[in-house]
């Protein structure tokens, strides 16, 4: 291992320890928020349509963990950056003697670690509520970190590109409304009008649901490779936005 790589890894471990210790109070709030948006969404939708067919129940149950992942990246990550700006610790964090990529990597890692408990509890709760048998596959262990990484990357890019925490908070809240009301995560995309379905073929939300659902069921979704590519592309877009913002600060 070269000196540069050793320095990066050491800085990453130190920054990760710093972030985990400073953000540990967010874990209970994160789990509560994920349950409110993920599990509660699935349970309440079941009240609206009490006699869903088996396929409908599968979509509802497997969509819940995807919805639970979204608030961590699109709400909590921007909120953390906004809190740092308001408290005056944002510049201090970025002035620490570690590569700036270390700070970004640590933030994304912490967001992923925070998301996992909420996703697990959400999935167990909704599966128990509807008595659905799921078919777990190794793809689920890939889909969850990838989708969380994507939302966190987009959220981080948004928070860095827009310096005003109030504006970022407004955008985050609008995105949550879009997720809950206008995204085909808990039901088939074929139920949308063609024009709205075409929009979601480009946006990442529908594709997040596809990759997570593919890891929990057999034969329910197809063309998973395209969905992975779209999610990966949005992840890269989040990184690029963050990199441009960091370059402006340099």
Buried (B, 14 or more C-beta within 10 A) or exposed (E): EEEEEEBBEEBBEBBBEBBBEBBEEBBEEBBEBBBBBBBBBBBEBBEEEEEBEEEBBBBBBBBBBBBBBBBBBBBBBBBBBBBBBEEEEBEEBBEBEBBBBBBBBBBBBBBBBBBBBBBBBBBEBBBEBBEBEBEEBEBBEBBBBBBBBBBBBBBBBBBBBBBEBEEBBEBBEEBBEBBBEEBBBBBBBEEBEEEBBEEBEEBBBBBBBBBBBBBBBEEBBEEBEEBBEBBBBBBEBBBEBBBEBBEEEE
